[in-house]
Amino acid sequence: MSNPYELRFRLLEMASGYLYDQQQKQTQFAIDAWEFAKEEGTANMELFKGLQPKNYTIEDIKNKATELYEFVEKK
């Protein structure tokens, strides 16, 4: 059984991993959309900027960890 500190650490790891995976998926989508726009001749800097995924923050990690912990608390 994990102590409370280990549990918190694991939740932060899980939250960080989840957000990282989400960002990777968004990045791949942006790459695919950009390549398609280039093929169609509609690629421009406005589109490029709009496709960039948002970086997650420490606050985002803490919020996701809190969301995961809520699941743990439920019996």
N, CA, C and O atoms as a MOPAC input file, in Angstrom:
PM7 MOZYME 1SCF
protein

 N      0.84300 1    -1.17900 1     0.00000 1
 C      0.00000 1     0.00000 1     0.00000 1
 C      0.88700 1     1.24100 1     0.00000 1
 O      1.89800 1     1.28400 1     0.70100 1
 N      0.51900 1     2.22900 1    -0.76800 1
 C      1.28200 1     3.47100 1    -0.86800 1
 C      0.92300 1     4.42300 1     0.26300 1
 O     -0.20600 1     4.44500 1     0.75200 1
 N      1.91400 1     5.20300 1     0.66000 1
 C      1.59900 1     6.23600 1     1.64300 1
 C      1.02100 1     7.44400 1     0.89200 1
 O      1.08500 1     7.48700 1    -0.33700 1
 N      0.45900 1     8.42200 1     1.61000 1
 C     -0.19100 1     9.56100 1     0.94500 1
 C      0.72300 1    10.33700 1    -0.00100 1
 O      0.26900 1    10.83900 1    -1.02900 1
 N      1.99900 1    10.43800 1     0.33900 1
 C      2.92800 1    11.16700 1    -0.52600 1
 C      3.15500 1    10.42100 1    -1.83900 1
 O      3.21000 1    11.03000 1    -2.90800 1
 N      3.28300 1     9.12200 1    -1.75100 1
 C      3.45500 1     8.31400 1    -2.95600 1
 C      2.21100 1     8.38500 1    -3.83600 1
 O      2.31300 1     8.46300 1    -5.06000 1
 N      1.04900 1     8.35900 1    -3.21200 1
 C     -0.20100 1     8.46100 1    -3.95600 1
 C     -0.27700 1     9.80200 1    -4.68900 1
 O     -0.63400 1     9.84200 1    -5.86700 1
 N      0.04800 1    10.87500 1    -4.01500 1
 C      0.03700 1    12.20100 1    -4.65200 1
 C      1.02300 1    12.24000 1    -5.82200 1
 O      0.70700 1    12.75100 1    -6.89600 1
 N      2.21000 1    11.69600 1    -5.60000 1
 C      3.21800 1    11.68400 1    -6.65000 1
 C      2.72500 1    10.90100 1    -7.86200 1
 O      2.87200 1    11.35000 1    -8.99800 1
 N      2.14800 1     9.74500 1    -7.62000 1
 C      1.63700 1     8.91000 1    -8.71700 1
 C      0.51100 1     9.60900 1    -9.46800 1
 O      0.43100 1     9.52900 1   -10.69300 1
 N     -0.35800 1    10.29400 1    -8.73000 1
 C     -1.44100 1    11.02800 1    -9.38300 1
 C     -0.89100 1    12.15700 1   -10.25600 1
 O     -1.38900 1    12.39100 1   -11.35700 1
 N      0.12800 1    12.85300 1    -9.76600 1
 C      0.75000 1    13.90300 1   -10.56300 1
 C      1.41700 1    13.32100 1   -11.81000 1
 O      1.35400 1    13.91200 1   -12.88800 1
 N      2.05200 1    12.16700 1   -11.65900 1
 C      2.66400 1    11.48600 1   -12.80700 1
 C      1.60800 1    11.09800 1   -13.83600 1
 O      1.79000 1    11.30100 1   -15.03600 1
 N      0.51000 1    10.54200 1   -13.35300 1
 C     -0.56200 1    10.13100 1   -14.24600 1
 C     -1.16800 1    11.33700 1   -14.96200 1
 O     -1.42400 1    11.28700 1   -16.16500 1
 N     -1.39300 1    12.40500 1   -14.22600 1
 C     -1.97300 1    13.61100 1   -14.81000 1
 C     -1.03900 1    14.20100 1   -15.85500 1
 O     -1.47800 1    14.58400 1   -16.94000 1
 N      0.22900 1    14.27400 1   -15.53600 1
 C      1.22000 1    14.80700 1   -16.46600 1
 C      1.29300 1    13.94300 1   -17.72600 1
 O      1.34600 1    14.46700 1   -18.83900 1
 N      1.29600 1    12.64200 1   -17.55100 1
 C      1.32500 1    11.72300 1   -18.69000 1
 C      0.10100 1    11.86800 1   -19.57200 1
 O      0.20400 1    11.84700 1   -20.79800 1
 N     -1.05000 1    12.01300 1   -18.95200 1
 C     -2.29700 1    12.17600 1   -19.69800 1
 C     -2.24600 1    13.45400 1   -20.53700 1
 O     -2.55400 1    13.43400 1   -21.72900 1
 N     -1.85300 1    14.56200 1   -19.90700 1
 C     -1.79100 1    15.83300 1   -20.61900 1
 C     -0.73100 1    15.80700 1   -21.72200 1
 O     -0.93400 1    16.38600 1   -22.78900 1
 N      0.38200 1    15.14800 1   -21.47500 1
 C      1.41500 1    15.00600 1   -22.49200 1
 C      0.87000 1    14.24600 1   -23.70500 1
 O      1.07700 1    14.65200 1   -24.84900 1
 N      0.17300 1    13.14200 1   -23.44000 1
 C     -0.40200 1    12.35000 1   -24.53100 1
 C     -1.41600 1    13.16800 1   -25.32800 1
 O     -1.44700 1    13.09700 1   -26.55600 1
 N     -2.24100 1    13.94100 1   -24.62800 1
 C     -3.22300 1    14.78900 1   -25.30100 1
 C     -2.52700 1    15.81700 1   -26.18500 1
 O     -2.95100 1    16.06300 1   -27.31400 1
 N     -1.46300 1    16.41300 1   -25.67000 1
 C     -0.73400 1    17.41700 1   -26.44000 1
 C     -0.08300 1    16.77900 1   -27.66900 1
 O     -0.04800 1    17.39300 1   -28.73500 1
 N      0.42500 1    15.56800 1   -27.53300 1
 C      1.02400 1    14.87300 1   -28.67300 1
 C     -0.01800 1    14.60800 1   -29.75800 1
 O      0.26700 1    14.75900 1   -30.94600 1
 N     -1.22300 1    14.21500 1   -29.35200 1
 C     -2.30200 1    13.98200 1   -30.31700 1
 C     -2.68100 1    15.27900 1   -31.02200 1
 O     -2.89400 1    15.29000 1   -32.23500 1
 N     -2.76400 1    16.37000 1   -30.26700 1
 C     -3.09200 1    17.66600 1   -30.86000 1
 C     -1.98900 1    18.12100 1   -31.81000 1
 O     -2.26800 1    18.70100 1   -32.86000 1
 N     -0.75500 1    17.86200 1   -31.44700 1
 C      0.37200 1    18.22500 1   -32.31300 1
 C      0.31600 1    17.43400 1   -33.61300 1
 O      0.52200 1    17.99700 1   -34.68800 1
 N      0.04200 1    16.15200 1   -33.52800 1
 C     -0.05000 1    15.33800 1   -34.74200 1
 C     -1.20700 1    15.79700 1   -35.61700 1
 O     -1.08300 1    15.83400 1   -36.84200 1
 N     -2.33300 1    16.14700 1   -34.99800 1
 C     -3.46300 1    16.67600 1   -35.75900 1
 C     -3.05900 1    17.96300 1   -36.47600 1
 O     -3.39500 1    18.15700 1   -37.64400 1
 N     -2.33800 1    18.84100 1   -35.77900 1
 C     -1.89700 1    20.10600 1   -36.36900 1
 C     -0.96900 1    19.86000 1   -37.55000 1
 O     -1.07700 1    20.53100 1   -38.57700 1
 N     -0.06900 1    18.91300 1   -37.41000 1
 C      0.84500 1    18.57400 1   -38.50700 1
 C      0.06400 1    18.06700 1   -39.71200 1
 O      0.30900 1    18.48300 1   -40.84400 1
 N     -0.87600 1    17.16800 1   -39.45800 1
 C     -1.67700 1    16.62000 1   -40.55600 1
 C     -2.51100 1    17.71100 1   -41.23500 1
 O     -2.60200 1    17.75700 1   -42.46200 1
 N     -3.11400 1    18.57900 1   -40.43600 1
 C     -3.93100 1    19.66400 1   -40.99100 1
 C     -3.06900 1    20.63100 1   -41.79300 1
 O     -3.48800 1    21.11100 1   -42.84600 1
 N     -1.87500 1    20.91800 1   -41.30400 1
 C     -0.96600 1    21.82300 1   -42.01000 1
 C     -0.53900 1    21.21100 1   -43.34400 1
 O     -0.51500 1    21.90100 1   -44.36300 1
 N     -0.20700 1    19.94100 1   -43.34400 1
 C      0.18800 1    19.27000 1   -44.58500 1
 C     -0.96200 1    19.28300 1   -45.59300 1
 O     -0.74900 1    19.51000 1   -46.78400 1
 N     -2.16500 1    19.04100 1   -45.11600 1
 C     -3.33500 1    19.07900 1   -45.99900 1
 C     -3.53200 1    20.48300 1   -46.56600 1
 O     -3.80000 1    20.63600 1   -47.75700 1
 N     -3.40100 1    21.50900 1   -45.72100 1
 C     -3.55900 1    22.89700 1   -46.17600 1
 C     -2.49600 1    23.25600 1   -47.20800 1
 O     -2.77100 1    23.98700 1   -48.16000 1
 N     -1.27700 1    22.73900 1   -47.01900 1
 C     -0.22400 1    22.99600 1   -48.00700 1
 C     -0.58700 1    22.37500 1   -49.35600 1
 O     -0.39200 1    22.98700 1   -50.40600 1
 N     -1.11200 1    21.16200 1   -49.31100 1
 C     -1.50900 1    20.48400 1   -50.54400 1
 C     -2.63500 1    21.23200 1   -51.25000 1
 O     -2.67800 1    21.29900 1   -52.47800 1
 N     -3.54700 1    21.79500 1   -50.45500 1
 C     -4.68700 1    22.51500 1   -51.01100 1
 C     -4.34100 1    23.95100 1   -51.39100 1
 O     -5.12800 1    24.62100 1   -52.05800 1
 N     -3.17000 1    24.42700 1   -50.97100 1
 C     -2.76300 1    25.78500 1   -51.27600 1
 C     -3.37900 1    26.83100 1   -50.36300 1
 O     -3.41000 1    28.01400 1   -50.70400 1
 N     -3.87100 1    26.40300 1   -49.19900 1
 C     -4.51600 1    27.33200 1   -48.25600 1
 C     -3.67000 1    27.58700 1   -47.02300 1
 O     -4.14400 1    28.20500 1   -46.06900 1
 N     -2.45600 1    27.13300 1   -47.02100 1
 C     -1.58500 1    27.29900 1   -45.85200 1
 C     -1.14200 1    28.75500 1   -45.74400 1
 O     -0.68300 1    29.35300 1   -46.71700 1
 N     -1.28800 1    29.31000 1   -44.54700 1
 C     -0.78900 1    30.65600 1   -44.27600 1
 C     -0.43500 1    30.74300 1   -42.78800 1
 O     -0.72800 1    29.83100 1   -42.01400 1
 N      0.18500 1    31.82900 1   -42.41100 1
 C      0.64900 1    31.95900 1   -41.02200 1
 C     -0.50200 1    32.01700 1   -40.02800 1
 O     -0.36500 1    31.54400 1   -38.90000 1
 N     -1.62000 1    32.58300 1   -40.42300 1
 C     -2.78200 1    32.63100 1   -39.52600 1
 C     -3.26400 1    31.21400 1   -39.20900 1
 O     -3.55500 1    30.88900 1   -38.05800 1
 N     -3.34400 1    30.39100 1   -40.23100 1
 C     -3.73400 1    28.99600 1   -40.02900 1
 C     -2.70300 1    28.28000 1   -39.16800 1
 O     -3.05900 1    27.54800 1   -38.24400 1
 N     -1.43000 1    28.49100 1   -39.47000 1
 C     -0.35500 1    27.84700 1   -38.71400 1
 C     -0.45600 1    28.18800 1   -37.22600 1
 O     -0.37000 1    27.30300 1   -36.37500 1
 N     -0.63500 1    29.46200 1   -36.92200 1
 C     -0.76000 1    29.88000 1   -35.52200 1
 C     -1.99600 1    29.27800 1   -34.86900 1
 O     -1.96000 1    28.90000 1   -33.69800 1
 N     -3.08100 1    29.18800 1   -35.61800 1
 C     -4.31500 1    28.61700 1   -35.07600 1
 C     -4.23000 1    27.12500 1   -34.80700 1
 O     -4.95700 1    26.59600 1   -33.96600 1
 N     -3.35200 1    26.45600 1   -35.51500 1
 C     -3.21200 1    25.00400 1   -35.34300 1
 C     -2.31500 1    24.62100 1   -34.16500 1
 O     -2.34900 1    23.47800 1   -33.70900 1
 N     -1.52400 1    25.55300 1   -33.67800 1
 C     -0.58000 1    25.23500 1   -32.61100 1
 C     -1.31700 1    24.82100 1   -31.33500 1
 O     -2.18600 1    25.55400 1   -30.86200 1
 N     -0.98300 1    23.65900 1   -30.77400 1
 C     -1.66000 1    23.23200 1   -29.53900 1
 C     -1.20500 1    24.08000 1   -28.35400 1
 O     -0.07400 1    24.56300 1   -28.29700 1
 N     -2.11900 1    24.23900 1   -27.42600 1
 C     -1.83700 1    24.99200 1   -26.21100 1
 C     -0.92800 1    24.15500 1   -25.31300 1
 O     -1.14600 1    22.95400 1   -25.15200 1
 N      0.07500 1    24.78000 1   -24.73700 1
 C      0.93300 1    24.08300 1   -23.78100 1
 C      0.20500 1    23.96100 1   -22.45300 1
 O     -0.48100 1    24.88600 1   -22.01900 1
 N      0.36200 1    22.81900 1   -21.81900 1
 C     -0.27300 1    22.66800 1   -20.51500 1
 C      0.63400 1    23.24700 1   -19.43700 1
 O      1.84900 1    23.34800 1   -19.60300 1
 N      0.00700 1    23.62200 1   -18.33500 1
 C      0.71600 1    24.29300 1   -17.25100 1
 C      0.72200 1    23.40300 1   -16.00900 1
 O      0.06900 1    22.36000 1   -15.96200 1
 N      1.47200 1    23.84300 1   -15.01600 1
 C      1.46700 1    23.14500 1   -13.71900 1
 C      0.04800 1    23.12800 1   -13.14800 1
 O     -0.38300 1    22.13600 1   -12.56000 1
 N     -0.66300 1    24.22800 1   -13.32800 1
 C     -2.04500 1    24.30400 1   -12.84400 1
 C     -2.92400 1    23.26100 1   -13.53600 1
 O     -3.78400 1    22.65300 1   -12.89900 1
 N     -2.71000 1    23.05400 1   -14.83900 1
 C     -3.45200 1    22.02500 1   -15.57000 1
 C     -3.15200 1    20.63400 1   -15.00300 1
 O     -4.05400 1    19.80700 1   -14.86900 1
 N     -1.89500 1    20.38400 1   -14.67400 1
 C     -1.50600 1    19.09000 1   -14.09700 1
 C     -2.19500 1    18.89700 1   -12.75100 1
 O     -2.74100 1    17.83000 1   -12.46900 1
 N     -2.16400 1    19.93700 1   -11.92600 1
 C     -2.79900 1    19.83200 1   -10.60500 1
 C     -4.30900 1    19.61300 1   -10.73400 1
 O     -4.89000 1    18.83200 1    -9.97900 1
 N     -4.94100 1    20.29700 1   -11.68100 1
 C     -6.37700 1    20.11800 1   -11.87800 1
 C     -6.69800 1    18.70100 1   -12.34100 1
 O     -7.66600 1    18.10100 1   -11.87400 1
 N     -5.90000 1    18.16900 1   -13.24700 1
 C     -6.12900 1    16.79900 1   -13.72800 1
 C     -5.88400 1    15.79400 1   -12.60400 1
 O     -6.61900 1    14.81400 1   -12.48200 1
 N     -4.85500 1    16.02900 1   -11.77900 1
 C     -4.58100 1    15.14200 1   -10.64300 1
 C     -5.74200 1    15.17100 1    -9.66200 1
 O     -6.11400 1    14.13700 1    -9.10800 1
 N     -6.31700 1    16.34900 1    -9.44300 1
 C     -7.48000 1    16.46700 1    -8.55500 1
 C     -8.65000 1    15.68100 1    -9.12900 1
 O     -9.36300 1    14.99700 1    -8.39400 1
 N     -8.84700 1    15.77700 1   -10.42900 1
 C     -9.91200 1    15.02300 1   -11.08700 1
 C     -9.69300 1    13.51600 1   -10.91600 1
 O    -10.64000 1    12.78000 1   -10.64000 1
 N     -8.47100 1    13.06600 1   -11.07500 1
 C     -8.16300 1    11.64500 1   -10.89100 1
 C     -8.36000 1    11.22200 1    -9.44400 1
 O     -8.83900 1    10.12100 1    -9.17400 1
 N     -7.99000 1    12.09500 1    -8.51500 1
 C     -8.13400 1    11.75900 1    -7.09500 1
 C     -9.59000 1    11.63900 1    -6.69400 1
 O     -9.93100 1    10.83400 1    -5.82700 1
 N    -10.45200 1    12.42900 1    -7.31400 1
 C    -11.88700 1    12.31900 1    -7.01900 1
 C    -12.38200 1    10.91700 1    -7.29700 1
 O    -13.23100 1    10.39900 1    -6.57200 1
 N    -11.85600 1    10.29800 1    -8.34200 1
 C    -12.22500 1     8.92500 1    -8.65800 1
 C    -11.75000 1     7.97500 1    -7.54800 1
 O    -12.46700 1     7.04800 1    -7.17300 1
 N    -10.55000 1     8.20900 1    -7.03200 1
 C     -9.99400 1     7.36700 1    -5.98000 1
 C    -10.82600 1     7.47200 1    -4.70300 1
 O    -11.02600 1     6.48100 1    -4.00000 1
 N    -11.30800 1     8.68000 1    -4.41000 1
 C    -12.06600 1     8.90400 1    -3.17700 1
 C    -13.41000 1     8.18800 1    -3.17800 1
 O    -13.90000 1     7.78200 1    -2.12500 1
 N    -14.00900 1     8.03100 1    -4.36300 1
 C    -15.33000 1     7.38500 1    -4.44300 1
 C    -15.19900 1     5.91200 1    -4.08600 1
 O    -14.23300 1     5.24600 1    -4.45900 1
 N    -16.16800 1     5.43400 1    -3.37200 1
 C    -16.15600 1     4.01600 1    -2.96800 1
 C    -17.15600 1     3.22500 1    -3.73900 1
 O    -17.28300 1     2.01800 1    -3.53100 1

